[in-house]
Every structure is written in structure tokens, then in C-alpha cells.
């Protein structure tokens, strides 16, 4: 696969490599986006949810009389209501179960307890206030380590025969060889680290309008989902027994105000709204508020990790071992591929030539919301990268080596690709030393080290942190990757109209990534039809081909590839039509952007537009009319984007505040479709890496009360905390993707946090600091400064 | 709950309605007037997705009652475009990739518009301070700042052109 950094098409055609201005923007900048909460249907009713104040409690009684007495309140739905239809429990994507509405007990604070249906949003909220619930509090378990101790109260009493809070054990790698390598190692370092619970907090919360048509038996659900097709199938599987058959279900995912993984799961609110619409026969709108969003929707992270690295005295890494305890809340409602309960955590050997590795993980139930979704990362890759990039710096500190030098010493070299990792992945392509060297040259690494040394003399605290990450995205090859049995291919369907314009539809769903632009550019690249004349549609299951949706940086690796292949199928047919029109053999034709011409006689040619017209007006005898194709792309491998980030921080000795002074990100996502959009994705990803490193955390007290349950105390970074991101790239094409592209949406979220932590630890390393847990709040840092006697 | 007769000039047009005391301005705009460009993101005045101008000042319409806007002028994102021409701030966001999912965009546009009304050449820091009450989860703010600078430059050039013409 060739590296393409300069566009092959004109600015009019606007194929790959052009920074085309986004086609979706004209509606957004006019306030004419079309989000779920903008939908208003005739007769539409509103739903609001009663939530539990307790983290663990028996429900003794739910009294609805006062609520139902309020004019405009039409119904109160409880677990007992849903139980009549056997819809009070539902399966999670990880084949666990979770409650839609409880019948016996609640398992976390803010859990759904009942739903009020009313004529107006305000009246629905009045109804929620008037529903009376009697609870009997039960013993609460918030610590996953305590949850696994003998004698801990068993939380999932619904599971017959369950005697503990253990969910699953997963391991991979060679345990015996790893133990031997550690026993024989010259140097061993070990570091505990906790990646706290965080929340994607997309600015649009979750919601839906469920619209059941009793006459036809059709259900349309307009909903905030990243995976509309999969959701349709899930609804059909869950509610088939009450007559919702898949051909009568239509999921429409309109404009989505940010997803980041939080809009993959099926939340109880969606299911209650659907049930209410079916029972009442009217459209029901449910849109959660920010507090509900933060307190009850799927969380991310919550991994307690212990990482160990074995090495020689010269810094050569010889083995890696990581043990993890995952806190899944009261249900495993992660959104991982079925065979990967810990996602793709086994990318934890990172960018290094580690010959031996072993990782094991256990998951526990606690009295917290269920989840384990991504926060803009591909299935637990952030956790894995944090572990390896942190423990690498710990090793550098132990050996008194420069962290850059240690990385160069251990990088998988460019000539080792395709590279088989110790934990079983086949890395497709990479140039790790190239990316790190570029980042160091760009930021002036050597000079920064000098500046740091001078500042230390003066007592100033400045740190430089490196992260050289390897991502694993684009799930995935169907032999290993499925969700609830549905293989993780994705799709594209392209139709060329008689006048040479096109419509293209996909199984993915943009939530801000700019698919309407980039997919159009792929069609332009392959067929020479200007991207401005290619209409892109996603998100309507009645019209788009089936696909698994957008998350895990998979749109370009899967649907992007499908788009290229569908376009090439169209080109193959176009060639036959061109041969017919030009009265030559197909073998005599050659393609250049937008037309077929006769070899040696370039004046004899047919443009794609002429060919398209002929496909409907003058197609060859024996050939089907029309010019369209569909492709379901099953990727042969995952893709492995990578990069090297360098962060420079200054620490205020008076307040403990960490100031990110500079941040240089060199990314390699293979060939690039739209450089402007890629840069924008990296900016956003970096900001969502900064956030958990310095600000965001959702924690619980011993009673299971949430802190960080509103934007009052869940600190999403503003323009004042976010630095000016500096970005650059290297281009190492993916050898197995038809466009050589790898995907980019999440690289920066994965790579940024360890770079920032490494920088802060570096600033304090001379004081004996080896590790700091995230978020590195001023309070946390100031306490370290005070302990070390350097606080002002 | 008492009802009130209100009269609010929204984007230059008088809109009369009878509303409950508790009705928030953002719901009045979105539900009563079906002007859905103004978004709701947090309900607690933190995210700024609901920012509109009240008598020229940016306010978060999720914590302003509709009755408080009685007799006053409100400007929303729908009021930026005039005569089929995008306002330079709208074009700036388009040209500089200042938006991704588009959800925070109307609020960002209104806050930026208000800034440029009284500060035609804002520094980067002044832009950062002005938009610090508007959260964006997609862009990392860098391109939003460039978008505002793009608009400031265009407005400045337009003004110079007008003056030069006189």
C-alpha cells in the first residue's frame, strides 16, 4: 500500500487528502441540526423517571395515586407493569442481565424505579415528585476488593445459586514463561494504578421518541444511538415475545450531539419509552437531564491495575505482567465484543518488543451503575496504554535512564512488521522510532531537558512526559469479533444516479466525526464524482445497509473500506459500459480519475457521468441496467494506529495546579482522507485525554452516594484549562485496508493521559515521586508537595 | 400556578404568549416557538449550549424564566443569518472546523457573536475567557478560537471596506 500525502484528485473532485469543508456544517451553524429532542410528533407525550436515592435497598411499596391525580399525568409505569410482559429485566451486550425497572430491590443510587407519562415535560416532572416509594436500605458494597471478600453481601440475589460478587476471570499470555522471566530478571519494577470511573458527558444527553403505530403494528424509535441496526435487532430479540418483529421496527438515529461510547448501550429509559408507546399507542419522548446522564448511564474505566515489568540492567524489557480488578457496578453492561470481556486490553504490550507477557483480570459486582463502555477509546485500550506507558517510565526512573532512550531501546522496529505480539495480535504496520523522533525534534526535547535542569536548580517544578502508544481499532474480523453473535463487519451502498450524482448509505453513524464529508470524499477518490455531489446518509435502519455502528474508531476501517470496495465494483461495471460505448475491449481501457479512456488514444474517453447516463439509457445488451453496488466489509485484521506524544508541564508550588504548557502530538493513522477532520479528531481526543488526567472522576462514598453527579462537580475542561494542541503526523499506510487508512478518533484520548502523568511525575521525580493517580487535582498534587516539603 | 401574558421580541419579531411562571426561556423558545436551534445540555448553567442574547447580553436560557424576558429582546442562533447571508461568525466556524457534533455550536456562536459586538479584535486569551462558560466535548476549543479570529478579521475587513467607501 502506497503512502499518499498529496491528493490525486482536483479540488473540484475533492477526493482523499483534501481538507474539504464539512458538508454537514451549513445546517449546524444555522441552528438547524436535527437532534432527538428537536422531534415533535402529533399527540406526543413526555416521560420522566423516578430514581432511587439509595444505592442498595428493598422496595417495599410504590404508591402512584397522588401522581395519577395530577391533571395531565396519564400513567405511572413500574416494574410490576413491565413484569406482566416479562420486560422488567433485559440482557446486556455482555450476556449479563440488568433491570429495566425493579420489582424487588434497587442496586445503585439513581437507578430507575418508575416512569411517569404526562402530556407535558413539566407535568411529568411534577408526577415524578408525587410518586411515593418506601425503601428498606440494605448493606452497600462500593469497593470491588471488599465485594470479593468472603462474607460480603451477595448483590445479585436474582441469580439462582450465586454465592459471591465475582463476574468473570479472564487471562491471556504465557503465565509460566512470564513467572520464569520475572524470577530471572535483573530488574523488576511494579506499580499499582487506578483508572477511576469517568463519564463521556457528551453535551447532548441520551433520549428517544418511541412511536408505536397501533394500526400497522410498526414501531419507530428516534434515538440517540451510535449503532441503530444492532439496536433494532436487540429490540426484536428482547421484545419479540410481545409482537415486536424486526421488519416492523425502524430505528432512526438523527443528528447525535456527541457519543464517545456512551450512546452504544440500551438504557432502561429507551425500553420503558418503547413499552409505554406500545401500551398507550402514542409517541413518547424521553430525554434525560444531565444529572441522570452522569449518575445512571454507563460509566467508563474503573480498573484497578498492578503492572510489573522485567528488564535487563541495560533497559531491555524482557517480560510484562498485569493483574487487574474491574469494577462493573451491579451488572456487566460493557459494550465489548462477545469474546473479549476485558475488551482489547491485551494490547498492553504496547509499542515494545516484549517477548513474554501475561495478563489476568477479574470483574466484580458493586452497588454502582452498570457499564464499562468506552470513553472515546477502543474497548479498554486506554487502560492498557496507561499501564504500559506508566510502568515504562517507572522502569526508566529505576534505571536512571532517559524515558525517550528507554523507549527507543525497546521499540518494535519498522522492519519487524507485521509483528506478532506476545499476547497474540498481529500489528499491521508502524514506525515507532520515527514518530517519537519527530515529536522530540518538533518540541525541542534536548533544550527542554536543559531548561528543566536549570529550573530545578532554582526550585521550579517543570516536567516532560512521553507516551508512545499503539492503538488497536477497527473491530473487527468476523472470526473473532461479534456483538451478541452479530459479526462486526460494516457496510456501504452506493447508487449512481443517471445524471452522474450519487447517494451513499452506511451501517455506521456519525456523532460529529464528519462522515457526510469523508465518505463522500472516498466516493470521489474512487469514482471521480465530486464529493459535493455525493449525498451521504446513515442512521435510518429502513434505508441504510446493516452495520454495527460507529465506536472503537471503526468507521474508516470498516465502512470506509466498504465504501471503497463498493465504488470499485461500480467502476468495474462502468468499465464494461465504457467499452460498449467506445466499441473497444475492456482490456483497451485505462482509468484515470473520473473517466475511462482508450489506451494510446486518450481523446477517446467516457466520463463517469456519461457512463452513469448510459447505465440508465443505453446499457449494453445482456447487462442489468443501473449503476450501484453494496459491500459488507469483513476486515482481515484490526488496524494499529500509533503515535508519540510529549507533554511539558509546570507545577505551581503554591496551589499544586498542573499547567500543561505545551503538548506535541505526532500521530500516524495511515493514509488520511480529510486532514482537517483528522486534526480536529486529534484535538478533541487530546482534550478528552486531558480531562481524566487532571479533572474528571466519579467516585462514591461508603453509602454509595455519588460525587461528580452534575456539571457542578464533574469537571469537564473549559477553554481556560485546555492548551493549544500542537499536532503533526507520520504516514505509515495500513497494508490490508483498501485505502491504507487506520482510523483516528480515539488515538489521542488513549495517548494523552500517560503523557501528562509522566510529565507531572517527571517534574517531581527528583523528590522521590514515582507515581500519581489520576485525576491529578491541585489538592492531590499540593499534598504531595507538602509531604515532600516543597509546597509554598 | 399563575399564568402570565408575555411579549418577547425574538430575532426582531414580537412573540406574545401566555405562560406559567416556571416556564424557562429555553423551553419557551424550543417548545412554544419551535425554535430548536437553542439546545439544552446541563440544566445548571454550566455548559452554555442554551446561550442566547437577552438585550444583547449572553445569558444561559436554561436558568432564565420566560417571564423575565417579558418586554425584552432575545436573539438566538436563528437570528444570525440575515438576508440569506451567513454572519461572519457562522462562516468562521465553518471555515476553521470550529464544530464537530454541532450540539454546543449555537451557544458558542451566540457567545462569540456577543464578544465581537464589543471587542472587534479580541486576543486569544480574551476569546478563551469569553467562551469559558460554554463547554465543547468534541473540538478541544483550538479551532473554535481560530473560528472567532476568522470572524473578527472578516468583520474588521468589512468595516474598513465600508469606511473606505465613504
Interface residues (C-beta under 8 A of the other chain):
Chain A: X21 X22 X24 X25 X26 X27 X28 X29 X30 X31 X32 X33 X35 X37 X38 X40 X121 X122 X200 X201 X202 X203 X204 X205 X255 X256 X257 X258 X260 X289 X290 X291 X511 X512 X513 X514 X676 X677 X679 X680 X683 X684 X685 X686 X687 X688 X710 X711 X712 X716 X718 X719 X720 X722 X724 X725
Chain B: X20 X22 X23 X27 X30 X31 X34 X35 X36 X37 X38 X39 X40 X41 X42 X43 X44 X46 X47 X49 X76 X77 X78 X80 X81 X86 X90 X91 X93 X94 X95 X97 X99 X100 X101 X102 X103 X104 X105 X106 X109 X127 X128 X129 X131 X132 X133 X134 X135 X136 X137 X138 X139 X140 X141 X142 X143 X144 X145
